[in-house]
């Protein structure tokens, strides 16, 4: 993560004492609500909602998913795609153990995201940037790239 991104995130949403270090959601112009159990909710101006559990799991509902950008394709170990009626489900497994899944209607209307140990960013107009697995036991973490600035 670039220093500017880190400063923006901390200024907008200071981490709670119990918040997991291993998961990060960046949603510009959002409101963050911290809960006593260490989980938190991030709500964006377009209606997107991300619930991050105390263990670092992400569950999100989105108005639309128009594009999902993977910051470093070399980190993707497996990509599973399942089409059922009018929906498409994608599950991506990343080096380091992170998993990112999303479900959308074929016309682009968003439905949901489920993730574990991931760094991700939501940009306006349904753009999701997946930066990779969050820091684990080895201390390495995915970084936001300048291309992901949108």
Residue, then its C-alpha position, 0 to 999 in steps of 0.5 A: x500500500x502506498x504511503x498516501x493510501x495509508x494516510x487517506x485510509x487512516x484519516x478517513x477510517x482510523x482502525x479500531x483497537x480490535x480490528x484485524x490487521x489482515x483485511x483491508x477495505x478501501x471505499x472512497x467517501x465512505x462511512x465506517x462504523x466500528x462494533x464492540x466485537x472488532x468487526x466493522x461496517x463500511x458504507x459507500x455513497x452509491x449504496x455499497x456495504x462491506x461488513x468485515x468480521x473480527x476474523x477478517x472475513x469480508x461480506x459485501x453487497x454492491x449496487x453494481x459490479x462492472x469490472x473486477x481488476x486483479x492487481x497482480x495476476x501472478x498471485x492468482x492460483x486458481x479461478x473458478x467460474x460458475x454460471x447459473x441462470x442469470x448469475x455468474x459466480x467467480x472464486x479466485x484463490x491467491x498465493x498466501x491463502x486469500x480467497x475472493x468470491x463475487x456473484x453478479x447478474x449477467x447484465x452487471x448488476x451487483x450482488x455480493x462479495x465474500x472474501x477472506x484475508x484480502x486487500x481490496x478497493x472499490x471505485x465509483x461505477x462498480x469497479x473493484x480492485x483486488x490487490x491480493x492476500x493481506x499480510x499473513x504470518x510471513x509479514x508480506x502484504x499486497x500493495x495498492x498499485x498506482x494503476x489502481x488509483x482510477 
